[in-house]
Amino acid sequence: MTLPAYLAAALCEIAGCFGFWAWLRMGKPVIWAIGGTALLLCFALFLTRIESETAGRAFAAYGGIYICASLGWMWAIERARPDRWDLLGALLCIAGAAIILLSPRSA
């Protein structure tokens, strides 16, 4: 359940923030900001579904997922292909997220 929750949270956060971007920076109607607000609420709900003992650890690991999802958004929606540095950075972020979330912890 963790990976689907992370992916759903990332999609909602990116789309929600893009709604505000479109309204404030691209001159779209205010309905874009309203939709963005609804998506950001969904983001918060999905993020609380992450399997982790602490919120901070779940949020820190989410950062890596968010970075990769943002690059995917950039490619799919904004039609700007990530370059090798984007991909290397994303790989490092996913490695860091995995270490944070999946490492064995002592009690």
Backbone as a printed PyTorch tensor [residue, N CA C, xyz], in Angstrom:
tensor([[[  0.8190,  -1.2080,   0.0000],
         [  0.0000,   0.0000,   0.0000],
         [  0.8570,   1.2650,   0.0000]],

        [[  2.1080,   1.1670,   0.4330],
         [  2.9360,   2.3610,   0.5620],
         [  3.2260,   3.0180,  -0.7840]],

        [[  3.7020,   2.2530,  -1.7580],
         [  4.0390,   2.8510,  -3.0510],
         [  2.8160,   3.4520,  -3.7460]],

        [[  1.6800,   2.7630,  -3.8190],
         [  0.5030,   3.4070,  -4.4290],
         [  0.0760,   4.6810,  -3.7020]],

        [[  0.1780,   4.6860,  -2.3750],
         [ -0.1880,   5.8940,  -1.6220],
         [  0.7680,   7.0380,  -1.9420]],

        [[  2.0740,   6.7230,  -2.0210],
         [  3.0460,   7.7490,  -2.3970],
         [  2.7660,   8.2990,  -3.8030]],

        [[  2.5050,   7.4090,  -4.7370],
         [  2.2620,   7.8500,  -6.1120],
         [  0.9870,   8.6800,  -6.2250]],

        [[ -0.0610,   8.2630,  -5.5360],
         [ -1.3130,   9.0330,  -5.5500],
         [ -1.1000,  10.3980,  -4.8970]],

        [[ -0.3600,  10.4270,  -3.7900],
         [ -0.0720,  11.6950,  -3.1220],
         [  0.7060,  12.6250,  -4.0480]],

        [[  1.7010,  12.0760,  -4.7250],
         [  2.5200,  12.9030,  -5.6170],
         [  1.6890,  13.4660,  -6.7620]],

        [[  0.8610,  12.6330,  -7.3680],
         [  0.0310,  13.1150,  -8.4720],
         [ -0.9110,  14.2180,  -8.0030]],

        [[ -1.5260,  14.0150,  -6.8530],
         [ -2.4410,  15.0420,  -6.3280],
         [ -1.7050,  16.3350,  -5.9760]],

        [[ -0.5310,  16.2110,  -5.3710],
         [  0.2120,  17.4170,  -5.0020],
         [  0.6770,  18.1870,  -6.2340]],

        [[  1.2320,  17.4760,  -7.1880],
         [  1.7370,  18.1570,  -8.3870],
         [  0.5980,  18.7900,  -9.1710]],

        [[ -0.4780,  18.0420,  -9.3760],
         [ -1.6200,  18.5910, -10.1110],
         [ -2.2560,  19.7470,  -9.3440]],

        [[ -2.3290,  19.6290,  -8.0240],
         [ -2.8900,  20.7120,  -7.2160],
         [ -2.0500,  21.9740,  -7.2940]],

        [[ -0.7570,  21.8200,  -7.1730],
         [  0.1310,  22.9830,  -7.2900],
         [  0.0850,  23.5620,  -8.7010]],

        [[ -0.0240,  22.6850,  -9.7020],
         [ -0.1180,  23.1760, -11.0770],
         [ -1.4060,  23.9800, -11.2810]],

        [[ -2.4900,  23.5830, -10.6000],
         [ -3.7230,  24.3660, -10.6760],
         [ -3.4980,  25.8140, -10.2420]],

        [[ -2.7610,  25.9920,  -9.1490],
         [ -2.4370,  27.3460,  -8.7050],
         [ -1.4880,  28.0410,  -9.6790]],

        [[ -0.5210,  27.3120, -10.1850],
         [  0.4210,  27.8600, -11.1720],
         [ -0.3520,  28.3840, -12.3860]],

        [[ -1.2610,  27.5480, -12.8720],
         [ -2.0390,  27.9360, -14.0610],
         [ -2.8740,  29.1720, -13.7830]],

        [[ -3.4710,  29.2420, -12.6070],
         [ -4.3030,  30.3980, -12.2510],
         [ -3.4660,  31.6650, -12.0970]],

        [[ -2.3770,  31.5770, -11.3300],
         [ -1.5850,  32.7700, -11.0400],
         [ -0.5960,  33.1520, -12.1330]],

        [[ -0.0600,  32.1750, -12.8300],
         [  1.0080,  32.4750, -13.7810],
         [  0.5950,  32.3780, -15.2340]],

        [[ -0.4950,  31.6490, -15.4880],
         [ -0.9140,  31.4560, -16.8780],
         [ -2.2530,  32.1320, -17.1880]],

        [[ -2.8260,  32.7970, -16.1930],
         [ -4.0690,  33.5220, -16.4140],
         [ -5.3140,  32.6550, -16.5660]],

        [[ -5.2700,  31.4210, -16.0590],
         [ -6.4380,  30.5520, -16.1350],
         [ -7.5010,  31.0320, -15.1380]],

        [[ -8.7610,  30.6450, -15.3500],
         [ -9.8300,  31.0650, -14.4320],
         [ -9.6060,  30.5300, -13.0110]],

        [[-10.2350,  31.1490, -12.0320],
         [-10.0710,  30.7970, -10.6280],
         [-10.4750,  29.3480, -10.3400]],

        [[-11.2930,  28.7530, -11.1750],
         [-11.6770,  27.3480, -10.9750],
         [-10.4530,  26.4370, -10.9460]],

        [[ -9.3890,  26.8250, -11.6290],
         [ -8.1400,  26.0570, -11.5850],
         [ -7.5720,  26.0440, -10.1620]],

        [[ -7.6330,  27.1770,  -9.4780],
         [ -7.1430,  27.2500,  -8.0970],
         [ -8.0560,  26.4650,  -7.1550]],

        [[ -9.3420,  26.5050,  -7.3960],
         [-10.2850,  25.7480,  -6.5670],
         [-10.0410,  24.2470,  -6.7330]],

        [[ -9.8840,  23.8220,  -7.9710],
         [ -9.5550,  22.4180,  -8.2150],
         [ -8.2220,  22.0430,  -7.5930]],

        [[ -7.2660,  22.9610,  -7.6780],
         [ -5.9590,  22.7270,  -7.0590],
         [ -6.0720,  22.5330,  -5.5550]],

        [[ -6.9270,  23.3160,  -4.9260],
         [ -7.1450,  23.1750,  -3.4800],
         [ -7.7040,  21.7940,  -3.1420]],

        [[ -8.6840,  21.3440,  -3.9040],
         [ -9.2620,  20.0130,  -3.6720],
         [ -8.2020,  18.9210,  -3.8310]],

        [[ -7.3690,  19.0520,  -4.8450],
         [ -6.3160,  18.0600,  -5.0570],
         [ -5.2800,  18.0780,  -3.9410]],

        [[ -4.9830,  19.2560,  -3.4100],
         [ -4.0290,  19.3280,  -2.3070],
         [ -4.5970,  18.6900,  -1.0340]],

        [[ -5.9070,  18.7780,  -0.8480],
         [ -6.5300,  18.0570,   0.2750],
         [ -6.4030,  16.5440,   0.0800]],

        [[ -6.6030,  16.0920,  -1.1440],
         [ -6.4270,  14.6610,  -1.4460],
         [ -4.9840,  14.2370,  -1.2030]],

        [[ -4.0520,  15.0840,  -1.5750],
         [ -2.6290,  14.8170,  -1.3290],
         [ -2.3970,  14.5330,   0.1570]],

        [[ -2.9260,  15.4000,   1.0090],
         [ -2.7290,  15.2270,   2.4520],
         [ -3.3460,  13.9130,   2.9370]],

        [[ -4.5020,  13.5740,   2.4110],
         [ -5.1460,  12.3200,   2.8050],
         [ -4.3170,  11.1070,   2.3850]],

        [[ -3.8160,  11.1110,   1.1650],
         [ -2.9950,   9.9880,   0.7010],
         [ -1.6930,   9.8700,   1.5030]],

        [[ -1.0980,  11.0040,   1.8270],
         [  0.1780,  10.9640,   2.5450],
         [  0.0110,  10.3660,   3.9440]],

        [[ -1.1700,  10.5130,   4.5360],
         [ -1.3900,   9.9200,   5.8560],
         [ -1.5550,   8.4030,   5.7830]],

        [[ -1.6570,   7.8460,   4.5870],
         [ -1.8130,   6.3970,   4.4260],
         [ -0.4800,   5.6630,   4.3080]],

        [[  0.6130,   6.3850,   4.3670],
         [  1.9400,   5.7810,   4.2450],
         [  2.2270,   4.9360,   5.4850]],

        [[  2.7560,   3.7470,   5.2660],
         [  3.0880,   2.8490,   6.3680],
         [  4.4400,   3.2390,   6.9480]],

        [[  4.3900,   3.9660,   8.0480],
         [  5.5990,   4.4130,   8.7340],
         [  5.2370,   4.6800,  10.1890]],

        [[  6.1930,   4.4560,  11.0750],
         [  5.9480,   4.6940,  12.5000],
         [  5.9020,   6.1880,  12.8240]],

        [[  6.5700,   7.0020,  12.0110],
         [  6.6050,   8.4420,  12.2740],
         [  6.2270,   9.2220,  11.0140]],

        [[  5.5490,  10.3090,  11.2170],
         [  5.1520,  11.1610,  10.0960],
         [  6.3840,  11.7450,   9.4080]],

        [[  7.3410,  12.1970,  10.1930],
         [  8.5250,  12.8260,   9.6130],
         [  9.2850,  11.9100,   8.6720]],

        [[  9.4080,  10.6430,   9.0400],
         [ 10.1080,   9.6940,   8.1730],
         [  9.3200,   9.4580,   6.8940]],

        [[  8.0030,   9.3230,   7.0010],
         [  7.1610,   9.1440,   5.8100],
         [  7.2670,  10.3540,   4.9010]],

        [[  7.2620,  11.5470,   5.4790],
         [  7.3390,  12.7750,   4.6790],
         [  8.7070,  12.9170,   4.0290]],

        [[  9.7780,  12.5610,   4.7540],
         [ 11.1300,  12.6630,   4.2030],
         [ 11.2920,  11.7130,   3.0210]],

        [[ 10.8230,  10.4860,   3.1710],
         [ 10.9290,   9.5280,   2.0760],
         [ 10.0720,   9.9630,   0.8930]],

        [[  8.9400,  10.6030,   1.1770],
         [  8.0720,  11.0920,   0.1060],
         [  8.8090,  12.0810,  -0.7940]],

        [[  9.7470,  12.8090,  -0.2510],
         [ 10.4870,  13.7840,  -1.0480],
         [ 11.1020,  13.1780,  -2.2970]],

        [[ 11.6530,  11.9830,  -2.1860],
         [ 12.2400,  11.3120,  -3.3440],
         [ 11.1940,  10.9470,  -4.3790]],

        [[ 10.0560,  10.4650,  -3.9100],
         [  8.9530,  10.1220,  -4.8150],
         [  8.4580,  11.3840,  -5.5250]],

        [[  8.3260,  12.4630,  -4.7640],
         [  7.8380,  13.7250,  -5.3270],
         [  8.7660,  14.2340,  -6.4350]],

        [[ 10.0460,  14.1440,  -6.2150],
         [ 10.9990,  14.6180,  -7.2260],
         [ 10.8530,  13.8210,  -8.5190]],

        [[ 10.7710,  12.5150,  -8.3980],
         [ 10.6170,  11.6780,  -9.5990],
         [  9.2830,  11.9520, -10.2920]],

        [[  8.2270,  12.0730,  -9.5130],
         [  6.9140,  12.3530, -10.0980],
         [  6.8910,  13.7290, -10.7680]],

        [[  7.5860,  14.6890, -10.1950],
         [  7.6440,  16.0320, -10.8010],
         [  8.3370,  15.9890, -12.1560]],

        [[  9.3940,  15.2050, -12.2540],
         [ 10.0680,  15.0620, -13.5420],
         [  9.1740,  14.3440, -14.5520]],

        [[  8.4140,  13.3680, -14.0800],
         [  7.4420,  12.7000, -14.9530],
         [  6.3620,  13.6560, -15.4310]],

        [[  5.8890,  14.5180, -14.5470],
         [  4.9040,  15.5470, -14.9080],
         [  5.4960,  16.4850, -15.9570]],

        [[  6.7200,  16.9240, -15.7120],
         [  7.3940,  17.8330, -16.6460],
         [  7.4430,  17.2150, -18.0370]],

        [[  7.7390,  15.9240, -18.1040],
         [  7.8660,  15.2350, -19.3820],
         [  6.4940,  15.0140, -20.0160]],

        [[  5.5460,  14.4850, -19.2560],
         [  4.2470,  14.1090, -19.8150],
         [  3.3290,  15.3020, -20.0810]],

        [[  3.2940,  16.2510, -19.1860],
         [  2.3370,  17.3590, -19.2840],
         [  2.9600,  18.5940, -19.9320]],

        [[  4.1750,  18.9220, -19.5190],
         [  4.8140,  20.1390, -20.0300],
         [  5.6800,  19.8840, -21.2590]],

        [[  5.8100,  18.6250, -21.6330],
         [  6.5380,  18.2360, -22.8440],
         [  8.0020,  18.6740, -22.8400]],

        [[  8.6040,  18.6810, -21.6490],
         [ 10.0340,  18.9760, -21.5150],
         [ 10.7110,  17.7090, -21.0000]],

        [[ 11.5240,  17.0970, -21.8280],
         [ 12.1520,  15.8230, -21.4830],
         [ 13.2580,  16.0200, -20.4420]],

        [[ 13.2420,  15.2020, -19.3790],
         [ 14.3260,  15.2870, -18.3940],
         [ 15.6670,  14.9330, -19.0410]],

        [[ 16.7240,  15.6070, -18.6070],
         [ 18.0480,  15.2840, -19.1400],
         [ 18.7530,  14.2930, -18.2000]],

        [[ 19.9740,  13.9390, -18.5400],
         [ 20.6810,  12.9270, -17.7520],
         [ 20.9090,  13.3820, -16.3210]],

        [[ 21.0560,  14.6810, -16.0850],
         [ 21.2740,  15.1820, -14.7320],
         [ 19.9880,  15.0860, -13.9160]],

        [[ 18.8580,  15.3340, -14.5610],
         [ 17.5720,  15.1340, -13.8950],
         [ 17.4240,  13.6780, -13.4730]],

        [[ 17.7460,  12.7670, -14.3810],
         [ 17.5970,  11.3450, -14.1040],
         [ 18.5600,  10.8650, -13.0200]],

        [[ 19.7890,  11.3470, -13.0490],
         [ 20.7510,  10.9830, -12.0110],
         [ 20.2800,  11.4970, -10.6490]],

        [[ 19.8420,  12.7230, -10.6190],
         [ 19.3330,  13.2890,  -9.3690],
         [ 18.1330,  12.5160,  -8.8420]],

        [[ 17.2320,  12.1230,  -9.7490],
         [ 16.0610,  11.3540,  -9.3380],
         [ 16.4800,   9.9930,  -8.7770]],

        [[ 17.4370,   9.3590,  -9.4070],
         [ 17.9280,   8.0650,  -8.9250],
         [ 18.5160,   8.1930,  -7.5190]],

        [[ 19.2930,   9.2320,  -7.2980],
         [ 19.8550,   9.4570,  -5.9660],
         [ 18.7560,   9.7070,  -4.9340]],

        [[ 17.7260,  10.4410,  -5.3380],
         [ 16.6240,  10.7240,  -4.4160],
         [ 15.8480,   9.4660,  -4.0540]],

        [[ 15.6020,   8.6080,  -5.0280],
         [ 14.8960,   7.3540,  -4.7600],
         [ 15.7420,   6.4620,  -3.8440]],

        [[ 17.0360,   6.4340,  -4.0700],
         [ 17.9110,   5.6550,  -3.1920],
         [ 17.8330,   6.1920,  -1.7620]],

        [[ 17.8730,   7.4890,  -1.6260],
         [ 17.7650,   8.0930,  -0.2990],
         [ 16.4220,   7.8080,   0.3540]],

        [[ 15.3450,   7.9130,  -0.4200],
         [ 14.0100,   7.6280,   0.1110],
         [ 13.9190,   6.1780,   0.5800]],

        [[ 14.4740,   5.2470,  -0.1950],
         [ 14.4400,   3.8360,   0.1730],
         [ 15.2210,   3.5780,   1.4630]],

        [[ 16.3610,   4.2240,   1.5880],
         [ 17.1590,   4.0690,   2.8180],
         [ 16.3700,   4.5740,   4.0120]],

        [[ 15.7560,   5.7420,   3.8720],
         [ 14.9870,   6.3250,   4.9810],
         [ 13.8170,   5.4390,   5.3790]],

        [[ 13.0690,   4.9760,   4.4070],
         [ 11.8200,   4.2750,   4.7030],
         [ 12.0100,   2.7940,   5.0030]],

        [[ 12.9660,   2.1480,   4.3680],
         [ 13.0460,   0.6860,   4.4340],
         [ 14.1530,   0.1380,   5.3390]],

        [[ 15.0180,   0.9810,   5.8430],
         [ 16.1200,   0.4950,   6.6780],
         [ 15.5960,  -0.0990,   7.9870]],

        [[ 16.2550,  -1.1590,   8.4490],
         [ 15.8440,  -1.7300,   9.7480],
         [ 16.1430,  -0.7430,  10.8690]],

        [[ 15.2530,  -0.6800,  11.8080],
         [ 15.4010,   0.2490,  12.9370],
         [ 15.5040,  -0.5580,  14.2290]],

        [[ 16.3070,  -0.0590,  15.1230],
         [ 16.3610,  -0.6890,  16.4430],
         [ 15.2830,  -0.0630,  17.3270]],

        [[ 14.7420,  -0.8420,  18.1920],
         [ 13.6310,  -0.3840,  19.0370],
         [ 14.0370,   0.5810,  20.0880]]])
